[in-house]
Amino acid sequence: MSIIRLTDPADPRVADYTRLTDVHLRKLREPAEGMYIAESSRVLRRALDAGHTPRSFFLAEKWLTNLEDVITAHPEVPVFVGEPGVLEAVTGFHLHRGALAAMNRPAPVPLDELLAGARRIAVLEDIVDHTNVGAIFRSAAALDVDAVLVSPRCGDPLYRRSVRVSMGTVFQIPWARLQSWPEDMAVLRRHGFTTAALALTEQSVSLDELAARRPERLALILGTEGEGLLPRTLAEADLTVKIPMRRGVDSLNVAAASAVAFYACR
C-alpha cells in the first residue's frame, strides 16, 4: 500500500483535493484536468465498479480498515491519510463521510452509440443546480431510464455534489453532453424518439395520456426551474406534457417531476 500520512495541509501532492467548496474553481478544474471527486466509501466503490480509475485516495485514518480491499487492489495509487483537522484544512469542509477519491474521468460515450440501444432517455436542459442533477440521475437509475443527455449549459453530472446526491448512480447510467441544443433534437428524431417536453402550456397533454400512448422510444425533456424550457425547445418538441395537480399547485421541483415522469413512462 502507498500510504502517505499528511501533516501539512499545503502539501502539493494533495492539490486535487484543495478548495472543494469553491464552485467556480471546480467548474474550471475538473473537466479541464479530466478528473472528478468521489465522496464516501459507497460512492467510491460504485465508481470503481463502473470501471473508473483512481488517481489517489484521501481518507481519515479510521477508513483504512473499511477500504483495505480497495487499497490493496490498487497498490500503485497513493493513499493520503490524516487527522480530521488536517483533512478539513485541505478540502475546506468537514469530511463526515471520511473518504474521498480523485478519479480519472471516463472517455465520453459517442451520442449515436449511446442512443442506439436506448428506449427511454432523459434530456436535461440548462439545469445548473447540481443537487437537482444528482437527484435526477438517481431517479433515472431506479426507474428504467436507459440514458441521460445534458445540454451544453447544464451542470456537470460528475461535479462533487451531483455525484454525492446521486449516491454514485451517475456511474450506472450512460450519459453524454450534447454539443448543440436544441439543434440536437434532430439526432433524437433520427433515432426514432418521440420528444416530450415537460411544461405547462395550453397545448400540454397529461402525463397519463403520454403514458397510455406507450411510444416505442421516448425522450423526456426537463428544464431548469424558474425560466423553464427554451421557447425553441417547446416549439420543436413533438408534444408538451404536464403532470396533473390539485389544490392550486402548478409545478414540482424538477427532480421530483422527473421521478414522477420516469415512473409513469417506465
Buried (B, 14 or more C-beta within 10 A) or exposed (E): EEEBEBEEBEBEEBEBBBBBEEEEEBEEBBBEBEBBBBBBBEBBBBBBEEEBEBBBBBBBEEBBEEBEEBBEEBEEBBBBBBEBEBBBBBBEEEBEBBBBBBBBBBEEEEBEEBBEEBBBBBBBBBBEBBBBBBBBBBBBBBBEBBBBBBBEEBBBBBBBBBBBBBBBBBBBBBBBBBEEBBEBBEBBBEBEBBBBBBBEEEEBBEBEEBBEEEBEBBBBBBBBBEEBBBEEBBEBBBBBBBBEEEEEEEBBEBBBBBBBBBBBBE
